[in-house]
């Protein structure tokens, strides 16, 4: 077992423990990835009520700047083309669905 090294995620500033022999091998942030399954499930639940869209913040710097995104995940809800609310932090499926539905 190799020594663990603490590495700060450049997207969300969370500290991850990475085995020293895995540094530079494309490690993924545990916090940023933990919401992906919940997001995918929420898309299915809300498909007739709302459109959920993910934006790759590394590839969309203009969008990140335009909407003032400073942490990952940031959830922004638009209604009729206008931002109505936003929140940051990972959510499970039920909480994400409830958050969206309260603003519909």
C-alpha positions in Angstrom: 0.0 0.0 0.0 1.4 3.3 -1.0 1.4 6.5 1.0 -1.6 8.8 0.6 -1.0 12.3 -0.6 -3.6 15.1 -0.1 -4.5 16.8 -3.4 -6.8 19.8 -3.7 -9.4 19.6 -6.5 -9.0 22.7 -8.7 -12.8 22.8 -9.4 -14.3 22.6 -5.9 -11.4 23.0 -3.5 -12.1 19.8 -1.7 -9.1 17.8 -0.4 -8.8 14.3 -1.8 -6.5 11.6 -0.6 -4.7 10.0 -3.6 -2.2 7.1 -3.4 1.3 8.5 -4.2 1.8 6.0 -7.0 -1.4 7.2 -8.7 -0.5 10.9 -8.9 -0.7 12.2 -12.4 -2.8 9.2 -13.6 -6.0 11.1 -14.0 -7.5 10.9 -10.5 -11.1 12.1 -10.2 -12.4 14.2 -7.4 -14.7 12.2 -5.1 -17.0 15.1 -4.2 -17.6 16.3 -7.8 -18.3 12.8 -9.1 -20.6 11.8 -6.3 -23.6 13.8 -7.6 -23.5 12.4 -11.2 -25.8 9.4 -10.5 -28.3 11.5 -8.6 -28.3 14.1 -11.4 -28.9 11.3 -14.0 -31.8 9.9 -11.9 -33.3 13.4 -11.5 -33.2 13.9 -15.2 -35.4 10.9 -15.7 -37.8 11.9 -12.9 -38.2 15.5 -14.2 -38.0 14.9 -17.9 -41.6 16.1 -18.6 -41.3 19.0 -16.2 -37.8 20.5 -16.6 -34.7 20.3 -18.6 -31.5 19.5 -16.6 -28.2 20.4 -18.3 -24.7 19.8 -17.2 -21.9 22.2 -18.2 -18.3 21.2 -18.4 -16.7 24.1 -16.5 -13.3 23.4 -17.9 -14.5 23.7 -21.5 -16.9 26.5 -21.0 -15.0 29.3 -19.3 -17.1 32.0 -20.9 -20.3 30.5 -19.4 -18.6 30.0 -16.0 -17.7 33.7 -16.0 -21.0 34.9 -17.3 -22.9 33.1 -14.6 -20.4 33.7 -11.8 -19.8 30.0 -11.0 -17.2 29.7 -8.3 -17.7 26.1 -7.0 -18.7 22.7 -8.3 -21.4 21.7 -8.3 -23.4 24.9 -8.7 -27.0 24.5 -9.6 -28.8 27.3 -11.3 -32.5 27.3 -12.0 -34.0 29.3 -14.9 -37.6 30.0 -15.6 -38.7 31.8 -18.7 -35.1 32.6 -19.5 -34.4 34.3 -16.1 -32.4 32.9 -13.2 -34.8 32.4 -10.3 -32.5 30.7 -7.8 -29.1 28.9 -7.4 -27.4 26.7 -4.8 -24.1 25.0 -4.4 -23.2 21.6 -3.1 -24.0 18.0 -4.0 -27.6 16.7 -3.5 -29.1 13.2 -3.6 -31.9 12.5 -6.2 -34.8 13.2 -3.9 -33.4 16.5 -2.7 -32.5 17.7 -6.2 -36.0 16.8 -7.5 -37.6 18.6 -4.6 -35.4 21.7 -5.1 -36.4 21.9 -8.8 -40.1 21.3 -8.2 -40.4 24.0 -5.5 -39.5 26.6 -8.2 -41.6 25.3 -11.1 
